[in-house]
């Protein structure tokens, strides 16, 4: 039972990170085309739940890397997630 919950959690976590990565790429594409953009609040919210995907999206698409809020919060979210993983595995 515990293993099943763990696998489901990992699947959901991976999906959140994939969505996060995709949203950063989509927003960069929209920025280049000068069309409707994804609100920064939405990008930061998904970054809270899928920070690894957000960070990779920022680096891969070179998107939002100059904005201080994103530059510091997204790596901070990654750090919090890593600390939670370490804490839960101890």
C-alpha distances in whole Angstrom, upper triangle without the diagonal:
4,5,5,6,9,10,11,12,14,16,17,18,20,21,23,25,26,27,29,30,32,33,35,37,37,39,41,42,43,45,47,48,49,47,44,42,39,39,38,36,34,34,33,31,29,29,28,24,25,28,27,28,31,32,32,34,36,37,37,39,41,41,41,41,45,43,43,40,38,39,38,35,33,33,32,29,28,29,27,24,25,25,22,20,22,21,18,18,20
4,5,5,6,9,10,11,12,14,15,16,18,20,21,23,24,26,27,29,30,31,33,35,36,37,39,41,42,43,45,47,47,46,43,40,37,37,36,34,32,32,31,28,26,27,25,22,23,25,25,26,28,30,30,32,34,35,35,37,39,38,38,39,42,41,40,37,35,36,35,32,30,30,29,26,25,26,24,21,21,21,18,16,18,18,14,14,17
4,5,5,6,9,10,11,12,14,15,16,18,20,21,22,24,26,27,28,30,32,33,34,36,38,39,40,42,44,45,46,44,42,40,36,37,36,34,32,31,31,28,26,26,25,22,22,24,23,24,27,28,28,30,33,33,33,35,37,37,37,37,41,40,39,37,35,36,34,32,29,29,29,26,24,25,24,20,20,21,19,16,18,18,15,14,17
4,5,5,6,9,10,11,12,14,15,17,18,20,21,23,24,26,27,29,31,32,33,35,36,37,39,41,42,43,44,42,40,38,34,35,35,33,30,30,30,27,25,26,24,21,21,24,23,24,27,28,28,29,32,33,33,35,37,36,37,37,41,40,39,37,34,36,35,32,29,30,29,26,25,26,25,21,22,23,20,18,20,21,17,17,20
4,5,5,6,9,10,11,12,14,15,16,18,20,21,22,24,26,27,29,30,31,33,35,36,37,39,41,42,43,41,38,36,32,33,32,30,28,27,27,24,22,23,21,18,19,21,21,22,25,26,26,28,30,31,31,33,35,34,34,35,38,37,37,34,32,33,32,29,27,27,27,23,22,24,22,18,20,20,17,15,18,18,14,15,18
4,5,5,6,9,10,10,12,14,15,16,18,20,21,22,24,26,27,29,30,32,33,35,36,37,39,41,42,40,38,35,31,32,31,29,27,26,26,23,21,21,20,17,17,19,19,20,22,24,24,26,28,29,29,31,33,32,33,33,36,35,35,32,30,31,30,27,25,25,24,21,20,21,19,16,16,18,15,12,15,16,12,12,16
4,5,5,6,9,10,10,12,14,15,16,18,20,21,22,24,26,27,28,30,32,33,34,36,38,39,40,38,36,34,31,32,31,29,27,26,26,24,21,21,21,17,17,19,18,19,22,23,23,24,27,28,28,30,32,31,32,32,36,35,35,33,30,31,30,28,25,25,25,22,21,22,21,17,18,20,17,15,18,18,15,15,19
4,5,5,6,9,10,11,12,14,15,16,18,20,21,22,25,26,27,28,30,31,32,34,36,37,38,36,34,32,28,29,29,27,24,24,24,21,19,20,19,15,15,18,18,18,21,23,23,24,27,28,27,29,31,30,31,32,35,34,34,31,29,30,30,27,24,25,25,22,21,22,21,17,19,21,18,16,19,20,16,17,21
4,5,5,6,9,10,11,12,14,15,16,18,20,21,23,25,25,27,29,30,31,33,35,36,37,35,33,30,27,27,26,25,22,22,21,19,16,17,16,12,13,15,15,16,18,20,21,22,24,26,26,27,29,28,28,29,32,31,31,28,26,27,26,23,21,22,22,18,17,19,17,14,15,17,14,12,16,16,13,14,18
4,5,5,6,8,10,11,12,14,15,16,18,20,21,23,24,26,27,29,30,32,33,35,36,34,32,29,26,27,26,25,22,21,21,19,16,17,16,12,12,14,13,14,17,18,18,19,22,23,23,25,27,26,27,27,31,30,30,28,25,26,25,23,20,20,21,17,16,18,17,13,14,16,14,12,15,16,14,14,18
4,5,5,6,9,10,10,12,14,15,16,18,20,21,22,24,26,27,28,30,32,33,34,32,30,28,25,26,26,25,22,21,21,19,16,17,17,13,12,15,14,14,17,19,18,19,22,23,23,24,27,26,27,28,31,30,31,28,25,27,27,24,21,22,23,19,18,20,19,16,17,20,17,15,19,20,17,18,22
4,5,5,6,9,10,10,12,14,15,16,19,20,21,22,24,26,26,28,30,31,32,30,28,25,22,23,23,21,18,18,18,16,13,14,14,10,10,13,13,13,15,18,18,18,21,23,22,23,26,24,25,26,29,28,29,26,23,25,25,22,19,20,21,17,16,19,18,14,17,19,16,15,19,20,17,18,22
4,5,5,6,9,10,11,12,14,15,17,19,20,21,23,25,26,27,29,30,31,30,28,25,21,22,21,20,17,16,16,14,11,12,11,8,7,10,10,10,12,15,15,16,18,20,20,21,23,22,23,23,27,26,26,23,20,22,22,19,16,17,17,14,13,15,14,11,13,15,13,12,16,17,15,16,20
4,5,5,6,9,10,11,12,14,16,17,18,20,21,23,24,26,27,29,30,29,27,24,21,22,22,21,18,17,17,16,12,13,13,10,8,10,9,9,12,14,13,14,17,18,18,19,22,21,22,23,26,26,26,24,21,22,22,20,16,17,19,15,14,17,16,13,14,17,16,14,18,19,18,18,22
4,5,5,6,8,10,10,12,14,15,16,18,20,21,22,24,26,27,28,26,24,22,19,20,20,20,16,15,16,15,11,12,13,10,8,12,11,9,12,15,14,14,17,19,18,19,22,20,22,23,26,25,26,24,21,23,23,20,17,19,20,17,16,19,19,15,17,20,18,17,21,22,20,21,25
4,5,5,6,9,10,10,12,14,15,16,18,20,21,22,25,26,26,25,23,20,16,17,17,16,13,12,13,11,7,9,10,7,5,9,9,8,10,13,13,13,15,17,17,18,20,18,19,20,24,22,23,20,18,20,20,17,14,16,17,13,13,17,16,13,16,18,16,16,20,21,19,21,24
4,5,5,6,9,10,11,13,14,15,17,19,20,21,23,25,25,24,23,20,17,18,17,17,14,12,12,12,8,8,10,8,4,7,6,4,7,9,9,10,12,14,14,15,17,16,17,18,21,21,21,19,16,17,18,16,12,14,15,12,11,15,15,12,14,17,16,15,19,20,19,21,24
4,5,5,6,9,10,11,12,14,16,17,18,20,21,23,24,23,22,19,16,18,18,18,15,13,15,14,10,11,13,11,8,10,9,6,8,11,10,9,13,14,13,14,17,16,17,19,22,22,23,21,18,19,21,18,15,17,19,16,14,18,18,16,17,21,20,19,22,24,23,24,27
4,5,5,6,9,10,10,12,14,15,16,18,20,21,22,20,18,16,13,15,15,15,12,10,12,12,8,10,12,10,8,10,11,7,9,12,12,10,13,15,14,14,17,15,17,18,22,21,22,20,17,19,20,18,15,17,19,16,16,19,19,17,19,22,21,20,24,25,24,26,29
4,5,5,6,9,10,11,13,14,15,17,19,20,21,20,18,15,12,13,12,13,10,7,9,9,6,6,9,8,6,7,8,5,5,9,9,7,10,13,12,12,14,13,13,15,18,17,19,16,13,15,17,14,11,14,15,13,13,16,17,15,17,20,19,19,22,24,23,25,28
4,6,5,6,9,10,11,13,14,16,17,19,20,19,18,15,13,15,14,15,13,10,12,13,9,9,12,12,8,9,8,4,5,8,7,5,8,10,9,9,12,11,13,14,17,17,19,17,14,15,17,15,12,14,16,14,13,17,18,16,18,21,21,20,23,25,25,26,29
4,5,5,6,9,10,11,12,14,15,17,18,17,16,13,12,14,14,16,13,10,13,14,11,11,15,14,11,12,12,8,8,11,10,7,10,12,11,10,13,12,14,16,19,19,21,20,16,18,20,18,15,17,20,18,17,21,22,20,21,25,24,24,27,29,28,29,32
4,5,5,6,8,10,10,12,14,15,16,15,13,10,8,10,11,12,9,7,11,11,9,10,13,13,11,12,13,9,8,11,11,8,10,13,12,11,13,11,12,15,17,17,19,17,14,17,19,17,14,17,19,17,17,21,21,20,22,25,24,24,27,29,29,30,33
4,5,5,6,9,10,10,12,14,15,15,14,10,9,11,10,12,10,7,10,12,10,10,13,14,11,11,12,9,7,9,9,5,7,10,9,7,9,7,9,11,14,14,16,15,11,14,16,15,12,15,17,16,16,19,20,19,21,24,24,24,27,29,29,30,33
4,5,5,6,9,10,11,13,14,14,14,11,11,13,13,16,14,11,14,16,13,13,17,17,14,14,14,11,10,11,10,6,8,10,8,6,9,8,11,13,16,16,19,18,15,16,19,18,15,18,20,19,19,22,23,22,24,27,27,27,29,31,31,32,35
4,5,5,6,9,10,11,12,11,11,9,8,12,13,15,13,11,14,16,13,14,18,18,16,16,17,13,12,14,13,10,11,14,12,9,12,10,12,15,18,18,21,19,16,19,21,20,17,20,23,21,21,25,25,24,26,29,29,29,32,34,33,34,38
4,5,5,6,9,10,10,9,9,6,6,9,10,12,11,9,12,14,13,14,17,18,16,16,17,14,12,14,14,10,11,13,13,10,11,8,10,13,15,14,18,16,14,16,19,18,16,19,21,20,20,24,25,24,26,29,29,29,32,34,34,35,38
4,5,5,6,9,10,10,11,8,9,12,12,15,14,11,15,17,16,15,19,20,18,17,17,15,12,14,13,10,9,12,10,7,8,6,9,11,13,14,17,17,14,16,19,19,16,19,22,21,21,24,26,25,27,30,30,30,33,35,35,36,39
4,5,5,6,9,9,10,9,11,14,15,18,16,14,18,19,18,18,22,22,20,20,20,17,15,17,16,12,13,14,12,9,11,10,12,15,17,17,21,21,18,19,23,22,20,22,25,24,24,28,29,28,30,33,33,33,35,37,37,38,41
4,5,5,6,5,7,6,8,12,13,16,15,14,17,19,18,18,22,23,21,21,22,18,17,19,18,14,14,17,15,12,13,11,13,16,17,17,21,20,18,20,23,22,21,24,26,25,25,29,30,29,31,34,34,34,37,39,38,40,43
4,5,5,6,8,7,9,11,12,16,15,14,17,19,18,19,22,23,22,21,22,19,17,18,18,14,14,16,15,11,12,9,11,14,15,15,18,18,16,18,21,21,20,23,25,24,25,28,29,29,31,33,34,34,37,39,39,40,43
4,5,8,11,10,13,15,16,20,19,17,20,22,21,21,25,26,24,23,24,21,19,20,19,16,15,16,15,11,12,11,13,15,16,17,21,21,19,20,24,24,22,25,27,27,27,30,32,31,33,36,36,36,39,41,41,42,45
4,6,9,10,13,16,17,21,20,18,22,24,23,23,27,28,26,26,26,23,21,22,22,18,18,20,18,14,16,14,16,19,19,20,24,24,22,23,27,26,25,28,30,29,30,33,34,33,35,38,38,39,41,43,43,44,47
4,7,8,12,14,15,19,18,18,21,23,22,23,26,27,26,26,27,24,21,23,23,19,18,21,20,16,16,14,15,18,18,18,22,22,21,23,26,25,24,27,29,29,30,33,34,33,36,38,38,39,42,43,43,45,48
4,6,10,12,15,17,17,16,20,21,21,22,25,26,25,25,26,23,21,23,23,19,19,22,21,17,18,16,17,20,20,20,23,23,21,24,27,26,24,28,30,28,30,33,33,33,35,38,38,38,41,43,42,44,47
4,7,9,12,14,13,14,17,18,18,20,23,24,23,23,25,22,20,22,23,19,19,22,21,18,19,16,16,20,20,19,22,21,20,23,25,24,23,26,28,26,28,31,31,31,34,36,35,36,39,40,40,42,45
4,6,9,11,10,10,14,15,15,16,19,20,19,20,21,19,16,19,19,16,15,19,18,15,16,12,13,16,17,16,19,17,16,19,21,20,19,22,24,23,24,27,28,27,30,32,32,33,36,37,37,39,41
4,6,8,7,7,10,12,11,13,16,17,16,17,19,16,14,16,17,14,14,18,17,15,16,12,12,16,17,15,18,16,14,17,19,18,16,20,21,20,21,24,24,24,27,29,28,29,32,33,33,35,38
4,5,5,7,9,10,11,13,15,16,16,17,19,17,14,17,19,16,15,19,19,17,17,13,12,16,16,14,16,14,13,16,18,16,16,19,20,19,21,24,23,23,26,28,28,29,32,33,33,35,37
4,5,5,6,8,10,10,12,15,15,14,17,16,12,14,17,14,13,17,18,16,15,11,9,13,13,11,12,10,9,13,14,12,12,16,17,15,18,20,20,21,24,25,25,27,29,30,30,33,35
4,5,5,6,9,10,11,13,14,14,17,16,13,16,18,16,15,19,20,18,18,15,12,15,16,13,14,11,11,14,15,12,12,16,16,15,17,20,19,19,23,24,23,25,28,28,29,31,33
4,5,5,6,8,10,11,12,13,16,14,12,15,17,14,14,18,19,17,18,14,13,16,18,15,16,13,12,16,16,14,13,17,17,15,17,20,19,19,22,24,23,24,27,28,28,30,33
4,5,5,6,9,10,10,10,13,11,8,11,13,11,11,14,15,14,14,11,10,13,15,13,14,11,9,13,14,11,10,14,15,13,14,18,17,17,20,22,21,23,26,26,27,29,31
4,6,5,6,9,10,9,12,12,9,11,14,12,12,15,17,16,16,13,11,13,15,12,12,9,7,11,11,8,8,11,12,10,12,15,14,15,18,19,19,21,23,24,24,27,29
4,5,5,7,9,9,13,12,10,13,16,14,14,18,19,19,19,16,14,16,18,16,16,12,11,14,14,11,10,14,13,10,13,16,14,14,18,19,18,20,23,23,23,25,28
4,5,5,6,7,10,9,8,11,13,12,13,16,17,16,17,15,14,16,19,17,17,14,12,15,15,12,10,13,14,11,12,15,14,13,17,19,17,19,22,22,22,24,27
4,5,5,4,8,8,5,8,11,10,10,13,15,15,15,13,12,13,16,14,14,12,9,12,12,9,6,9,10,7,9,12,12,11,14,16,16,17,20,21,21,23,25
4,6,6,9,10,9,11,14,14,14,17,18,19,19,17,15,16,19,16,16,13,11,13,12,9,7,10,9,6,8,11,9,9,13,14,13,15,18,18,18,21,23
4,6,9,9,9,12,14,14,15,18,19,19,20,18,18,19,21,20,19,16,14,16,16,12,10,12,12,8,10,12,11,9,12,14,12,14,17,17,17,19,22
4,6,6,6,9,10,11,12,15,15,16,18,16,16,17,20,19,19,16,14,15,15,12,9,11,12,9,8,12,11,9,12,15,13,14,17,18,18,19,22
4,5,5,6,8,9,10,12,14,15,16,14,14,14,17,16,16,14,11,12,12,9,6,7,9,6,5,9,9,8,10,13,13,13,16,18,18,19,22
4,5,5,6,8,10,11,12,14,15,14,15,14,18,18,18,16,13,13,14,12,8,8,11,8,6,10,11,9,10,13,14,13,16,18,18,19,22
4,5,5,6,8,10,10,12,13,13,14,14,18,18,18,17,13,14,15,14,10,11,13,11,9,13,14,12,14,17,17,16,19,21,21,22,25
4,5,5,6,9,10,10,11,10,10,11,14,14,15,13,10,11,12,11,7,9,12,10,9,13,14,13,14,17,18,18,20,22,22,24,26
4,5,5,6,9,10,10,10,10,9,13,13,14,13,9,9,11,10,6,7,10,9,8,11,13,12,13,16,17,17,19,22,22,23,26
4,5,5,6,8,9,10,12,11,15,16,17,16,12,12,14,14,10,10,14,13,11,14,16,15,15,19,20,19,21,24,24,24,27
4,5,5,6,8,7,10,10,14,14,16,15,12,12,15,14,11,12,15,14,13,16,18,17,18,21,22,21,24,26,26,27,30
4,6,6,5,5,6,6,10,11,13,13,9,9,12,12,9,10,14,13,13,16,18,17,18,21,22,22,25,27,27,28,31
4,6,5,7,9,7,11,13,14,15,12,10,13,14,11,11,15,15,14,16,19,18,19,22,23,23,25,27,28,29,31
4,6,8,11,10,14,16,18,18,14,14,17,17,14,15,18,18,16,19,22,20,21,24,25,25,27,29,30,30,33
4,5,9,9,12,14,17,17,14,14,17,17,15,16,19,19,18,21,23,22,23,26,27,27,29,32,32,33,35
4,7,6,9,11,14,15,12,11,15,16,14,15,18,18,18,20,23,22,23,26,27,27,29,32,32,33,35
4,5,8,9,12,13,9,10,14,14,12,14,17,17,17,20,22,22,23,26,27,27,29,31,32,33,35
4,6,5,9,9,6,7,11,11,10,12,15,15,16,18,20,21,22,24,25,26,28,30,31,32,35
4,6,8,9,7,6,9,11,10,11,14,15,15,17,19,20,21,23,25,26,27,29,30,32,33
4,6,9,8,7,10,12,12,13,16,17,18,19,22,23,24,26,27,28,30,32,33,34,36
4,6,6,6,9,10,11,13,14,16,17,19,20,22,23,25,26,28,29,30,32,34,35
4,5,5,6,8,10,11,12,14,16,17,18,20,21,22,24,26,27,28,30,32,33
4,6,6,6,8,10,10,12,14,15,16,18,20,21,22,24,26,26,28,30,31
4,5,5,6,8,9,10,12,14,15,16,18,20,21,22,24,25,27,28,30
4,6,6,7,9,11,12,13,15,16,17,19,21,22,23,25,27,28,30
4,6,6,6,9,10,11,12,14,16,16,18,20,21,22,24,26,27
4,6,5,6,9,10,10,12,14,15,16,18,20,21,22,24,26
4,5,5,6,9,10,11,12,14,15,17,19,20,21,23,25
4,5,5,6,9,10,10,12,14,15,16,18,20,21,23
4,5,5,6,9,10,11,12,14,15,16,18,20,21
4,5,5,6,9,10,11,12,14,15,16,18,20
4,5,5,6,9,10,11,12,14,15,17,19
4,5,5,6,9,10,11,12,14,15,17
4,5,5,6,9,10,10,12,14,15
4,5,5,6,9,10,10,12,14
4,5,5,6,9,10,11,13
4,5,5,6,9,10,11
4,5,5,6,8,10
4,5,5,6,9
4,6,5,6
4,6,5
4,6
4
